[in-house]
Amino acid sequence: MNQQEVFDRIEIEQLIVRYTLAIDRKDWESLDLVFTPDATLDYSSSGGAHATGLYPAMKIWLQNALAMFPLTQHLVGKSLIDFDGPDVANATTLFHNPMAVPKDAEGFFDAGGTGRHMFVVGGWYHDTCVRTEAGWRISVKNEEQGYMDGGFPPFRS
């Protein structure tokens, strides 16, 4: 491993952490420092959206889809990074993601509720990263959900 590859690995791992912090802090503008403008994002394994080359629309989808969660916290493991030439890398990163949604006193989902119902989602992020003039960016993100412990609280009928 040469010095440039070490630097690239560190930058790619920081890019993945930057993604999780932007999501957890709901700092949607910071995602522009993570993704290429034409990125493909696939959250279909967890019931979410998948759009090829439509990062701006997916950024809005993420903002709307995650609005109901007052708390998310991504814990990520070390990334397995394989280079495909000097400017493309494929990274697989384990994630463990505690999440909370609001609930009422009776335990039902309630957007205005004061309680919190916790559950955990985990799996792997499969990212294709490309070197740009501004540094490494994710051009493809595929979330592979491995498990969900808990889930949403029941909805009132």
Steps between C-alpha positions, in 0.01 A plus 500: 500500500654828395462834679229630262284191561529551876389863460215393271378235747491754781313753285244238391438390859454865600256543210286215636506650849408840349193331343386352833548827688304693236213249528501490881523878534248551217756728338374451146731755339805306623392209281618709204855441633436124500332417168568573137225712339385196298528240779282191515352420840322173583319457831256238365620221731346691792185599311638832382551665164743418221593755236774476240687823432251716690691611811314835537163321510635238741631772731144634525366146549748442786397826665131408481542132590715572805294795630300269729811381683607738779799276565730293280858407575715310257781288634725388214778244489821511305448493126629229270627703205601359163644730234405472135776716357625822659168689495230244590457306822235261629439509873291271718427634847302339780246726674294475818232770517286561811195709408205652685153607399256696717225315685211596723446395862324181385791393279349584161688691232419869538691766306427743783563247776739575782626145544757317289479152357846360424603235250821403323580440134828354383670385185758607247560800280643413159648819356671571172722800557665712233781749519385848395673836491342566842617165644333161531120486458247218502353434156297192600363417846320172551368432848468129579282458808609199702264521796247705687455452873172646613319708244243771489246526779143416400289761324156594629228363277 
